[in-house]
Amino acid sequence: MKNSKAKIGILFTILLMANAAFSQNPNFHIYLCLGQSNMEGNARFEPQDTVNVNPRFQVLEAVDCDNLNRKKGLWYTAVPPLSRCKTGLTPADYFGRELVDKLPEEIKVGVINVAIGGCKIELFDKDNFESYKTTAPNWMKGMIDQYDGNPYGRLVEMAKIAQKEGVIKGILLHQGESNTGDSLWTQKVKIVYDNLLKDLNLSAESTPLLAGEVVNVDQGGICASMNKIIATLPETIPNAYIISSAACPDVADNLHFSAEGYRILGKRYADTMLELLKNK
């Protein structure tokens, strides 16, 4: 009798594992997006950005947004804003649109966007973010509080929800302005990347990191010198790829991209990812 019960228990466990495995849709490609204001979306989206969004492109809402009738942890068609409730256009918008336009019809694309304007990469270091928060200005703390004080934790929380339905295919980063001149930036990014891999049970070989340049020198970018440091990221993370910001229009502050700049940059992220998918 005991042996029979043990066998039934083992069979039940196997069935549960099989059901969990099959509940993941390999054709639902999910991308994690993080960074500061240019990933958050600084430019106001325009009418052209809110129409004809393919429902195959989805966003997993990371905060409750009553003004958008969206709830944290649920999927929606990826009409902007894709970060918090009142943010703007981001590279993630046209990244996802370009992917669904170019990939086979059976593939869906989902993004999770957790970004904080003005933050250093240290905010996403799960072991040191608390000490960084003590130095943050009050206006930033308000944004951080929308993620219950832990943007990295919220990103992982949402990613685990997403993994029940799809497969994480990559990570998009746009950050660096607040770390301009920081020679340790690449190592700090690696800490965040490695933590995401570990916490989400991902492999480095199958999880590329796509990192965008800040506003380019050809647009008068005031942080353009940081692009030399960003360019070295693949030396620290072999599966990292740099997305050029050359000729991406910016706005008067020479720090943020215009709506058109975000569209161009987002499509460049997508072009890189499409090449990687094709090579696989």
C-alpha positions in Angstrom: 0.0 0.0 0.0 2.8 2.4 0.9 4.6 1.7 -2.3 1.4 2.3 -4.3 0.9 5.6 -2.6 4.5 6.6 -3.2 4.1 5.7 -6.9 0.9 7.8 -7.1 2.7 10.7 -5.4 5.6 10.5 -7.9 3.2 10.3 -10.9 1.2 13.3 -9.6 4.5 15.3 -9.2 5.5 14.4 -12.8 2.1 15.4 -14.1 2.3 18.8 -12.3 5.8 19.4 -13.7 4.6 18.5 -17.2 1.6 20.8 -16.9 3.8 23.7 -15.8 6.2 23.1 -18.7 3.4 23.0 -21.3 1.7 26.1 -19.8 4.7 28.2 -21.1 4.1 29.3 -24.7 7.5 29.2 -26.5 6.0 31.6 -29.1 5.4 34.2 -26.4 8.7 36.2 -26.4 9.2 38.4 -23.3 11.8 41.2 -22.9 12.7 42.9 -19.7 13.3 46.7 -20.0 15.1 48.8 -17.4 17.0 52.0 -17.0 16.5 55.6 -16.4 14.5 58.4 -18.1 15.1 57.5 -21.7 13.8 54.0 -21.0 11.0 55.4 -18.9 10.0 57.6 -21.8 10.6 61.3 -21.6 8.9 62.4 -24.9 5.2 62.7 -25.1 3.7 60.1 -27.4 1.9 61.4 -30.4 -1.4 60.3 -32.1 0.5 58.0 -34.5 1.9 56.1 -31.5 -1.5 55.2 -30.1 -3.2 53.7 -33.1 -2.9 50.4 -34.9 -0.9 48.7 -32.2 -0.9 45.0 -33.0 -2.4 43.0 -30.2 0.4 40.5 -30.6 2.5 43.2 -28.8 1.7 43.1 -25.1 2.9 45.0 -22.0 2.8 43.5 -18.5 1.7 46.4 -16.3 4.2 46.8 -13.4 2.1 49.3 -11.4 -1.6 49.9 -10.9 -2.8 52.6 -13.3 -6.4 53.7 -12.7 -6.1 56.4 -15.4 -5.4 53.6 -17.9 -7.7 51.0 -16.5 -4.7 48.7 -16.0 -3.8 46.6 -13.1 -0.4 45.5 -11.9 0.6 42.0 -13.1 -1.9 41.8 -16.0 -1.2 41.9 -19.8 -2.5 44.6 -22.1 -2.1 45.6 -25.7 1.1 47.7 -25.7 -0.4 51.1 -26.3 1.8 53.7 -24.6 2.7 54.5 -21.9 4.6 51.3 -21.3 6.4 52.3 -18.1 4.3 53.9 -15.4 0.9 55.6 -15.6 1.9 59.0 -17.0 5.3 58.4 -18.7 6.0 58.9 -22.4 7.2 57.1 -25.5 10.1 54.7 -24.9 12.5 52.6 -27.1 10.4 49.6 -26.0 7.4 50.8 -28.0 8.9 50.5 -31.4 11.1 47.6 -30.4 8.0 45.5 -29.9 6.2 46.9 -32.9 9.1 46.1 -35.2 9.5 42.6 -33.8 5.8 41.6 -34.4 6.0 43.2 -37.9 9.0 41.0 -38.8 8.4 37.8 -36.9 6.0 35.0 -37.9 2.3 35.5 -37.1 2.3 32.9 -34.4 4.8 34.8 -32.2 3.7 37.3 -29.6 6.0 39.8 -28.0 5.7 41.0 -24.4 7.6 43.7 -22.6 8.0 44.6 -18.9 9.3 48.1 -18.4 10.7 49.2 -15.0 12.6 52.5 -15.2 13.3 55.5 -13.0 14.2 58.9 -14.4 17.5 60.2 -13.1 18.6 57.0 -11.4 22.1 55.5 -11.4 22.5 51.8 -12.2 23.1 51.3 -8.5 19.3 51.5 -7.9 19.0 48.1 -9.6 21.6 46.5 -7.5 19.5 44.3 -5.2 22.2 44.2 -2.5 23.0 48.0 -2.4 19.9 49.8 -3.6 18.8 50.8 -0.1 21.9 52.8 0.5 21.6 54.4 -2.9 18.0 55.4 -2.1 19.1 57.5 0.9 21.0 59.8 -1.5 18.1 60.1 -4.0 16.3 63.4 -4.3 12.7 63.5 -3.1 11.2 63.7 -6.6 12.9 60.4 -7.5 11.9 58.7 -4.2 8.2 59.3 -5.2 8.8 57.3 -8.4 10.7 54.6 -6.6 7.8 54.3 -4.1 5.5 53.3 -6.9 7.5 50.1 -7.1 7.1 49.6 -3.3 10.6 51.1 -2.9 12.4 48.4 -4.9 12.3 48.7 -8.7 14.6 45.6 -9.2 12.3 43.5 -6.9 9.3 44.6 -8.9 11.0 43.8 -12.2 11.8 40.2 -10.9 8.3 39.9 -9.5 6.7 40.8 -12.9 9.2 38.6 -14.8 8.2 35.6 -12.8 4.5 36.2 -13.6 5.5 36.5 -17.3 7.5 33.3 -17.2 4.3 31.4 -16.4 3.0 32.2 -19.9 6.1 32.9 -22.0 9.8 32.7 -22.4 12.3 35.6 -21.6 14.3 36.1 -24.7 16.4 39.2 -23.7 17.0 42.3 -21.6 16.9 45.8 -22.9 18.9 48.5 -21.0 19.0 52.2 -21.5 20.9 53.8 -18.6 24.1 55.7 -18.2 23.5 59.4 -18.2 23.6 59.5 -14.3 26.8 57.4 -14.4 28.6 59.5 -16.9 32.4 59.1 -16.5 32.0 56.1 -14.1 34.7 53.6 -15.2 33.0 50.9 -13.0 29.7 51.2 -14.8 30.2 48.0 -16.9 30.9 46.0 -13.7 27.9 47.4 -12.0 25.7 46.5 -15.0 27.1 43.0 -14.8 26.0 42.7 -11.2 22.5 43.5 -12.2 22.6 41.2 -15.2 24.0 38.3 -13.3 21.4 38.8 -10.5 18.6 38.7 -13.1 20.0 35.5 -14.6 20.2 33.9 -11.2 16.8 35.1 -9.8 15.0 34.1 -13.0 16.9 30.9 -13.8 18.1 32.2 -17.1 21.3 31.3 -19.0 23.7 33.9 -20.1 24.1 32.2 -23.5 20.4 32.5 -24.3 19.7 35.9 -22.7 21.3 38.8 -24.6 21.6 42.2 -23.1 20.9 45.0 -25.5 22.3 48.4 -24.2 21.5 51.6 -25.9 23.8 54.6 -26.3 22.9 57.9 -24.7 22.2 60.9 -26.9 25.0 61.0 -29.4 27.6 63.6 -29.9 26.2 64.3 -33.3 23.1 65.7 -31.6 25.1 67.6 -29.0 24.5 65.1 -26.3 25.7 66.4 -22.9 26.4 62.9 -21.7 27.8 61.6 -25.0 31.2 60.9 -23.5 29.5 58.0 -21.7 29.1 56.2 -25.0 32.8 55.3 -24.9 32.2 53.4 -21.7 29.0 51.8 -22.9 30.9 50.6 -26.0 33.1 48.4 -23.7 30.2 46.5 -22.1 30.7 43.4 -24.3 34.2 43.1 -22.8 32.5 42.4 -19.4 29.3 40.7 -20.6 30.1 38.7 -23.8 26.4 38.4 -24.7 25.9 42.2 -24.7 25.2 44.3 -27.8 25.4 48.0 -28.2 22.6 49.9 -29.9 23.8 53.1 -31.7 22.1 56.4 -31.0 23.8 58.1 -34.0 21.4 60.4 -35.8 18.6 59.8 -33.3 17.0 63.2 -32.8 16.9 64.7 -29.3 15.2 67.6 -27.6 16.5 70.9 -26.4 18.0 69.6 -23.2 20.4 67.4 -25.2 19.8 64.7 -22.7 16.5 63.1 -23.9 15.5 61.8 -27.3 12.5 63.2 -29.1 9.5 61.0 -30.0 11.1 60.4 -33.4 14.4 59.6 -31.7 12.7 56.9 -29.6 11.1 55.4 -32.7 14.4 55.1 -34.5 16.2 53.8 -31.4 13.5 51.2 -30.7 13.7 49.9 -34.2 17.5 49.5 -33.9 17.0 47.5 -30.7 14.6 45.3 -32.7 17.0 45.0 -35.7 19.7 43.7 -33.4 17.4 41.2 -31.7 16.0 40.0 -35.0 19.6 39.2 -36.1 20.2 37.3 -32.9 17.0 35.3 -33.3 17.9 34.5 -36.9 21.4 33.3 -36.0 19.9 31.0 -33.4 
